[in-house]
């Protein structure tokens, strides 16, 4: 019996040693991405304007990195908080840790070179070598035309500086170790010509990370293969209610297969109508995490290109229950 216990103790010791060595190896060798490039990006009016358009209406960087007012439908940005960060994303939302959107105004990114910002946006690695949780869809941004990323960087350098300290994110174990293995170098592509509507729409759909929200995830938080764009991914509000993303495949019953181009564009543009006012939302009532007001500012031609691309997505039947109110606890 003593011999068995000795063998078990030995095996346990070996396992612990392997875990420690493995963790140390990951800590010291990852993330594996290229050094930040040497960049000096100009702030020409055209570049800043293009960056403002992308950051506010396509990639919607300003959406996550501001304070959203969810007392109104779709959580519009609270005035005076653009780029200040601070929003908390934690376990109550099904995430493996506590994560904060950083301050991306000139105050918050003052210690970043343009090259370090480029690497951060496209690989998810900070200037200190820390990996970001892919709540920020950097894997999508890594596929964008570098010129578009330069435009975004040029624009955020012009934001009104806001002096706001944001806590560091704290991923749970073992995600804090796994996280280091996720970042990789981006695979940029040249922006397609707008005359190639489907290709350009695919590019914009990637830039807007539509697939990220409109695809269900597994228990590890990874997108489920074969279910792209079928919707159903849940987002939990602080009151316990859950909103789920829509099916945007071409299924005619549960998706958008029966939508015309005008219906699709109008679904966004209605939020810019001078007669429309975002309704007030009480706790427990239906709301949306989709930043409709920001996407409403997208050019009609760009929305039409996205529609053209989505028309190529195979239909997947998936009737989504879009909203579940808070549990009564009974």
Steps between C-alpha positions, in 0.01 A plus 500: 500500500781741589662427167177591317479831689862573413434434131188721508689774678777476242252519213325797657834673542583440135162637390541812715852551364377467141222751564745749656751455218225532238363816660849648523567413134180674387570803722849551365450413131154635419339698352684437175447798273735718299653813654306822459580657162671837468218732402431871495145557385398838365189679621378637169134610495410218258664235718337630819160520331524144368614380844208680666258328263647156563538536878150639549294317239675183378751356748322705771808520723348804669197293599685258729753756619241746635232491767172374357165609641284189514212692648432571132445247224824356356720680754609819322826662608476728800593852396854598594632143537612423143810281518533522878446127557417350836208273412526171690444157347503217753382156611138616523514526119645151467860616464799325662617796707460873536588710197495875444488707184806724511523876467591562134500879512843666466532488879456125512728414208768763557767235563429318172684559174299475180664164431407369845141606447497326163627180659250528785203546267601222259649239735361578847840547664573811707822700503588312820459165324172411674229321300153648484189287543343462152189682616672763288472341154864555406507183288253671265690828500815305412337415166430862410694718259781659704404839356162475672673418830731799450191717449348377826823568689520847349143570610524379860809719544264794444237402758437736787748395773325358807695439818347172615682210661364161398581186707701219346305199381520185714434175312416192705727196520581323270390758242775732624749246363305388192450864404869535425478238225215667307655809336660455160616727224224641286455401137411836343325528168465789262159664514301380196362745248153625586395399151543135606203525732509150647875504569476848647200394710696202629783736597261730689326206668838387632594854609172529690559154653139405426581129520642539852166600653270315259654156561434284809794410722594181682579459870857623441377818329607392149277553198324177401611380153222458248272743683642826366244783489213282626460718810401395849803626689378626837600819679399536864401837644571592863133441589529138383309538174655345192491634145603275211629594158292455188543238233641690200538204265275467195247272668164650403312398813749565780763715325499793257455304178170674428640850557541736206795737473274791597379313810858430606623856451187643657545285811816701570409839362178532702713603799615812315145614425444841658166378635648200677595519867666216686247367751578487870552146626413387850694217669366166384363634172629400157816678393772444241879494520514582129618863468232585247554875508869462415443251218221725369771748402645255249480609138204350317736361236693318772183357654394384154837331454461316832150393391643370170758295686249362751290383203783253429480346849333158501168482685508340844166443672528633855201666662654725762321591822628856500426591860458334837391722790670473839414190699253564779700267723198278558 
